[in-house]
Amino acid sequence: AITKSGTIPASGTLDVAIYLVGGSLTAASAVSDRAIARMVKTLGQLYSGAGLCLGTVTIRDVPAWAKTKYGSGLNVDDASPCGDLNQMFTLSAPGNQLNLFLVDELVAVTQNNAVVVGVDGSIPGPSTIGGTIHSGAAVSSADLSVTGCGSTIDVTHCGADVVAYIAAHEGGHWMGLYHPTELFGDAFDPLSDTPTCACTACAPASAQSSCLANNANATAPTTMSSSWCTQSTTCGGGDNLMFW
């Protein structure tokens, strides 16, 4: 355990390293790539609302074998030390930074290869230690483009903004944040200043009988919608960057 004394500052600077695992971009070409530039700009804007400023942003290549092995169809279910996801994180460089690995596709093999948009190595991540099996967060770059992008952040139409939003969310996990409310509305983060959204209180009445807290054997438990979790202070958090 590495401890740090003193009070938590109101603002701070966050260095970021971006590893190009998927796609055809290289570190050299990414410097002038419009989609990468837009993603980094949006990431900075999203974090600025929490008093975080982006410091040094470094674009890094990975070996050709790593692009082939990890670039597409990366299995996020295998959490073993020798699993592909955790082994990819060992490619992270030393330094006190957020390590983001951009891959073409993340899949949950045990869920019929369902597409996953992002996954963090651990909560919190070992920011000051590179090269471990938890030293990074993987982010899908499938939407990385400037098509549909305007002058303001638009996570509905702008692909680069979508990737930035996912990166900001996974980076939040890296810095120690959990989801305010988890998938089934039966577990919540430990912070007192984030609203929660319990399934048994906030899901529509017709869906509450399938809440996991009411029916532990439900074959298809009710999953919490962000629209249900923006109704009041009692049922809130759906508009939080860290909502599941």
C-alpha positions in Angstrom: 0.0 0.0 0.0 1.3 3.5 -0.9 -0.2 6.2 1.3 -0.2 9.9 0.8 -0.5 12.3 3.7 -2.2 15.7 3.7 -5.6 17.0 2.7 -7.2 16.4 -0.7 -6.7 19.5 -2.9 -9.6 21.3 -4.5 -7.9 21.0 -7.9 -5.2 19.0 -9.6 -3.3 18.1 -12.7 -3.7 14.7 -14.4 -1.1 13.3 -16.9 -2.5 10.9 -19.4 -0.8 8.2 -21.6 -2.8 6.9 -24.6 -1.7 3.5 -26.0 -2.7 2.8 -29.6 -3.6 -0.9 -29.5 -6.3 -1.0 -32.1 -6.7 0.8 -35.4 -4.1 2.0 -37.9 -2.9 5.1 -36.1 0.7 5.4 -34.9 2.0 7.7 -32.3 3.5 9.8 -35.1 0.3 10.1 -37.1 -1.9 10.5 -34.0 -0.3 13.8 -33.2 -2.1 15.5 -36.1 -5.2 13.3 -36.1 -8.4 15.3 -35.7 -10.3 12.6 -33.9 -7.5 12.1 -31.3 -7.3 15.9 -30.8 -11.1 16.1 -30.3 -11.1 13.2 -27.9 -8.3 14.8 -25.8 -10.0 18.2 -25.8 -13.3 16.7 -24.7 -11.6 14.6 -22.0 -10.1 17.8 -20.7 -13.4 19.6 -20.7 -15.1 16.8 -18.9 -12.5 16.7 -16.1 -12.3 20.4 -15.8 -15.8 20.4 -14.2 -14.3 18.4 -11.3 -11.3 20.7 -10.9 -8.9 18.5 -12.9 -6.7 19.9 -15.6 -5.0 17.7 -18.1 -1.2 17.9 -17.9 1.1 16.0 -20.3 -0.8 13.8 -22.8 1.5 11.2 -24.3 0.6 9.1 -27.3 2.4 5.7 -27.3 2.7 2.9 -29.7 2.6 -0.8 -28.7 4.6 -3.6 -30.3 3.1 -5.1 -33.5 2.5 -8.4 -31.8 0.4 -6.6 -29.1 -1.8 -4.9 -31.7 -2.5 -8.3 -33.2 -3.1 -10.0 -29.9 -5.1 -7.4 -28.1 -6.4 -4.9 -30.7 -9.7 -6.5 -31.4 -12.1 -9.0 -29.7 -10.4 -8.5 -26.3 -12.0 -10.7 -23.7 -12.9 -8.6 -20.6 -14.2 -11.6 -18.7 -10.9 -13.2 -18.1 -9.6 -11.5 -14.9 -6.8 -13.9 -14.4 -3.2 -12.6 -14.2 -2.4 -14.3 -17.5 -5.5 -13.1 -19.3 -5.2 -10.9 -22.3 -6.7 -7.8 -20.7 -4.4 -7.9 -17.7 -1.4 -8.8 -19.8 -2.1 -5.8 -22.1 -1.9 -3.5 -19.1 1.6 -4.7 -18.3 2.7 -2.7 -21.4 2.1 0.5 -19.5 5.1 2.8 -19.0 6.3 3.9 -15.6 5.1 7.3 -14.3 2.3 8.9 -12.3 -0.4 9.0 -15.0 -3.7 7.6 -16.2 -3.0 4.9 -18.8 -5.7 4.5 -21.5 -5.5 1.6 -23.9 -7.5 2.2 -27.1 -8.7 -1.0 -28.6 -11.0 -1.7 -31.5 -13.3 -4.1 -29.6 -14.0 -5.3 -26.1 -16.3 -8.3 -25.6 -17.9 -10.1 -22.7 -17.4 -13.7 -23.9 -19.6 -15.2 -21.2 -22.5 -12.9 -22.3 -22.5 -14.1 -25.9 -19.7 -11.7 -26.9 -21.7 -8.7 -25.9 -19.9 -5.5 -26.7 -18.3 -3.6 -23.8 -17.2 0.0 -24.2 -14.7 0.2 -21.4 -13.1 -1.5 -18.4 -10.7 -0.4 -15.7 -7.9 -2.6 -14.4 -8.7 -1.9 -10.7 -10.4 0.7 -8.5 -8.3 2.7 -7.8 -5.5 2.1 -10.3 -1.8 2.0 -9.4 -1.1 5.4 -10.9 2.5 5.7 -9.8 3.4 2.1 -10.9 3.5 1.1 -14.5 3.8 -2.4 -15.9 1.5 -4.3 -13.5 -1.5 -6.4 -14.6 -3.8 -3.6 -13.3 -1.9 -0.6 -14.7 -4.4 0.8 -17.1 -8.0 1.1 -18.4 -9.2 -0.2 -21.8 -11.4 1.9 -23.9 -13.2 1.0 -27.1 -12.1 3.3 -30.0 -14.8 1.9 -32.3 -16.5 5.3 -32.5 -13.3 7.4 -32.8 -14.1 9.9 -35.6 -15.1 13.5 -36.0 -18.2 12.8 -38.0 -21.1 14.6 -36.4 -18.9 16.7 -34.2 -19.7 20.4 -33.7 -18.5 23.2 -31.5 -19.8 21.7 -28.2 -19.6 18.3 -26.6 -22.1 15.9 -28.2 -22.0 12.3 -27.0 -25.0 11.5 -29.1 -23.6 12.3 -32.5 -19.8 12.9 -32.1 -17.8 9.7 -32.0 -14.7 11.3 -30.6 -16.8 12.7 -27.7 -18.2 9.2 -27.0 -14.7 7.8 -26.7 -13.7 10.7 -24.4 -16.7 10.2 -22.2 -15.9 6.5 -21.9 -12.3 7.4 -21.1 -13.4 9.9 -18.5 -15.6 7.3 -16.8 -12.9 4.6 -16.7 -10.4 7.3 -15.6 -12.8 8.0 -12.7 -12.6 4.4 -11.6 -8.8 4.7 -11.9 -8.9 7.6 -9.5 -11.0 5.6 -7.0 -14.6 6.3 -7.9 -17.3 3.6 -8.0 -20.7 3.8 -9.8 -23.1 5.9 -7.7 -25.6 3.1 -8.3 -24.7 -0.3 -9.7 -26.4 -2.2 -12.5 -29.2 -3.7 -10.5 -29.8 -0.8 -8.1 -28.8 -2.8 -5.0 -25.3 -1.5 -4.4 -24.0 2.1 -4.2 -20.8 4.0 -3.8 -19.6 4.9 -0.3 -19.6 8.7 -0.9 -22.2 10.8 1.0 -22.5 13.5 -1.6 -23.6 11.4 -4.6 -27.3 10.6 -5.0 -28.3 6.9 -5.1 -31.1 5.2 -7.0 -32.4 2.0 -5.4 -34.3 -0.3 -7.6 -37.0 -1.0 -5.0 -37.8 2.7 -4.7 -36.9 4.2 -8.1 -37.8 1.6 -10.8 -41.3 1.7 -12.2 -43.8 -0.2 -10.0 -44.2 -2.8 -12.8 -40.5 -3.6 -12.7 -39.9 -3.6 -8.9 -41.0 -7.2 -8.5 -37.9 -8.2 -10.5 -35.5 -6.0 -8.5 -32.6 -8.2 -7.3 -33.2 -6.9 -3.8 -36.8 -8.3 -3.9 -36.1 -11.4 -6.0 -32.6 -12.8 -5.7 -33.6 -15.7 -8.0 -34.9 -13.4 -10.8 -33.7 -14.8 -14.2 -33.7 -11.3 -15.7 -33.3 -8.8 -12.8 -34.4 -5.2 -13.4 -31.5 -3.0 -14.6 -31.5 0.6 -13.6 -32.1 3.2 -16.4 -30.5 6.6 -16.1 -33.9 8.2 -16.8 -35.3 6.6 -13.6 -32.4 8.0 -11.7 -32.8 11.7 -12.5 -36.2 12.2 -10.9 -35.3 13.6 -7.5 -32.7 13.7 -4.8 -34.0 10.3 -3.6 -33.7 8.8 -7.1 -30.7 10.6 -8.5 -27.2 10.0 -10.0 -28.4 9.1 -13.5 -26.7 12.2 -14.9 -23.4 11.5 -13.1 -20.4 10.7 -15.3 -19.9 7.6 -13.1 -23.4 6.1 -13.5 -23.1 2.5 -14.5 
